[in-house]
Each structure stands twice: as C-alpha cells, then as structure tokens.
Amino acid sequence: MIEITQEFTDKVFSILADVCDSEEIKANPNMKLFDEGLLDSFGTISLVVEFEQQLNISVPISDFNRDDWATPMMIVQQLAKRK
Amino acid sequence: MISFIPYASFRFFCLIAVLLLPVIILGLMGKRNLLYNDCVAILMTFLIFAAQPAQLISFLIFIIWEAVLIRGYLALRARKNTGLYFYIAIVLSVLPLFLVKLSADVTSLSVLGFLGISYVSFKSIQMIIDIRDGLLKEVPLSQFFRFITFFPTISSGPIDRYRRFKSDMDQIPSALTYRTLLYHGLNKIFLGFLYKYIIGYLIHKYWMGSPLLDSNTFSSILLYMYGYSMYLFFDFAGYSHFAIGVSSLMGIQTPENFNKPFLSRNIKDFWNRWHMSLSFWFRDFIYMRFVYTAVKNKWLKNRYLISDIGITVNFLVMGFWHGFMLHYIIYGIYHAIAFILFDKFERWNKTHHLWAKDNPWVHGLSIVITFHVVCFSFLIFSGRLNFLW
C-alpha cells in the first residue's frame, strides 16, 4: 500500500488515456470505462502489461474484474493497494 | 431407480421443497446449519445420479481425481512456481472432459461421462489457474467438495468462481438479507417455470414441431431458425433461473447467465449477455490469458493480430467443447469470424463515425442485424443444416 500522490495518479491516468485512446479520462476520473466502451478485454491486457512495465506493479489478469476496476479512480486505488 | 435430474421433473421440485424447508426456516432466523446442508448435498448427489449408477461411480472418481490434482498442485506450487507444473496440472484436469467430448467420435469413451462433467471441470480448472496466480493459497477439502458438488448448479451451471462462492459460504446472511434472497429465489424459480415449462415448451411443441418446418426449403429453414433460437433461449434461461433461484434459497448468489441477449447491439455485446458464466469463463481463462502471455513475451509485434488469434482460439475451443462434431466447429469458427470482423469495424468506425452510437434508429438496426447473425449461428449449431455438408 502506498500513499496516492498526485504524481502517481497522473502517471496512471496517462497510461489509461493511452490505452483507451481517450483524453476524456483525465477530466472525468469517475467514468465507467467498460460501460462506456472505452475498455474491453483486449484493452485490459494492454493496461496490465503497461502497469507492469511502467509502474512495476503486477496484477494477475484474473484479478482484474470489471466491478472493482470500473473507473480511473478505482484503478488508481487498486494499484496503490498492490504497490 | 427413479431419476432426479435437476429441474427435469415435478418430483425433483417436490424433493427439494421438502429438503430445503429446514434451510429456509433457519435462513429466516439468520442461521445456517452446515451439517444439514452437507447431508443434503450428499443425498442430492446420490439421487441425481441414482438412475445411472455408472455415472455416479464416474462422478465420484472424477471429484477425487480433481481433488488430488488441486491439492497436489497447491503443494508443488508452494515449493516452486513453474509453468511446467501448472501446464501438467491443467492437462490432467482437462483430460476427463476431453475424453468424454471425444466420445462423440469414439463411443467406447462415453462410459467415463456423467451429467454436468463440463461444468464441474470448468470449476476445477479455474481453481488451478487461481492457484497459479497466487490468488488461492489454501483449499480445504470440505470447501472444495461443497463448491464442486453444489447441486443447484451441478448439471449445467451457471459456472461460479471458487473465491466468490467461498465468500458466500463464509458469510451467513442476516435474517433480513435472507428474506430478500428468499423472495429473489422464489421469483426466479417461478420465472424458470414460465420460461422453460410454458414458453419453451409451447415453442418446442407447436412451432418447432410444426410439419411446415420439415422440408428443406428456405422458408422452412428460416422458420426453424427463429423457433430454435427462441427455444434455446427460453429453455436454457429457464433452467438458469431455477439454478440461480435454488442457489439463492441456500444463501448462495450464483452469477447470472442471461441478460436480454436478443437485444444485443453487436456480437461483442451478445457474448456479454448470452450464457454469461460460460463466455466470461472462456474470456478470462482462454482469450485473456492467451493474449496476455503473447503480448508480454512479444510473440508477435502486432497486438491486434494477437487478439484475433486469441479470439479464434477462444471460439474454436468453445466449438470443440460442445462436441467434436463438424457443425459445432463451424459454429465456433463462425463466431470467431463475426467477432473479429466486428472488432475491425469498431476500430475503423472510431475514426470514420459511420455508425452513430446514440441514434435510436441505428441502435434498432444494430439489434436486428445482431439478432440475425446470432440466430444463423444457432441454426448451424442445431445441426439443421447438416444436410449441406
């Protein structure tokens, strides 16, 4: 568990924006990524790989479920828990 | 010996009404008697297979086999986490199901089979994967058997996940929560009657049974296609309502299987709404694992190509799982192609905006197109077109 710093949040958001191909995410951290069609199984995998490479946080893909990882903010919190 | 195939006879419903009465009374007091539930589980296992003792023996050998595998792999994994152990465990765990599916071609193998072998296999395989990922550190045998032999879903799912099931088992619902579960469960069971034994039955008897559908003309086949698709849905969604409803009476919130699949707006959407517990199982444990491994190890540069291969593997396995027969394999390939084409279209549309998402007319048209793509796949699945090949 780490403290959620602005820097960490920005970093996660920029990975998300890249993978989802949408800058909207940064302005709207509570949007439901799967419901909005911005993220799907394929996007999830790219995300998990990027988190591993850029943040050095590994998440088993079967642990990445669509309820606990629904919004950008929730993703930041989940990642912080695993750091 | 009379048969107690789940939800197949009036007798079965009477039996569970009697057996579950103590569970319901205790539930309404916010209590659960584990010993009683275990006795019901054992009794039900015997009664479900009572008419076919050979199946009972296969089933018992199977669950012991899977228990040994899971405990054995757990112990090895604790010592050393290598891919080799994992793949051996997976192969051994899939083996019984594979042989039984092969029995469509090699009939002598069918002695190994029993009702629900697919569904209990999926549950076991998923546990091995969780152990590999370090998400499951211990598996008490009692919990394993409760999960695997959970009778409401034993014959055809929905496929629950061990960790989810366990958290329901660990938490005894309060009297108030249980009352909601009870209402929900009863509602589901009555919906099940409506779907399976009224609508499904009527479609089967009067629509599919109509002599108009016998000839191999375009119109007959078209009518059969709609009828069969509706029957497939109402029969299986009805079954799922029973399974979820009875689970609910036992305080277990088995996941949903259908979410208005015929209102899907594209094929991807369809697979998020049709036989969900199966399609999510395939998505999480075949497609995603394959793509993840391929992307991480950089097997190919083009990630979209990796995804397309993943989709193909996913639906091919699904096709073979239905049985090693040509029409099931064609069904799998058909869905793979539809899915990949839609994926490409969706990406293309992101920049070209041909298909407006929020226009109600476009939405309606999307539903009609998807519906027909899907119904045609069921027509292949039904074997009605087998005279063509």
Interface residues (C-beta under 8 A of the other chain):
Chain A: D21 G37 D40 S41 F42 T44 I45 S46 V48 V49 E52 P60 I61 S62 D63
Chain B: I129 D130 D133 G134 L135 K268 R283 D284 F285 Y287 M288 R289 V291 Y292 V295 K296 R303 S307 K350 K357
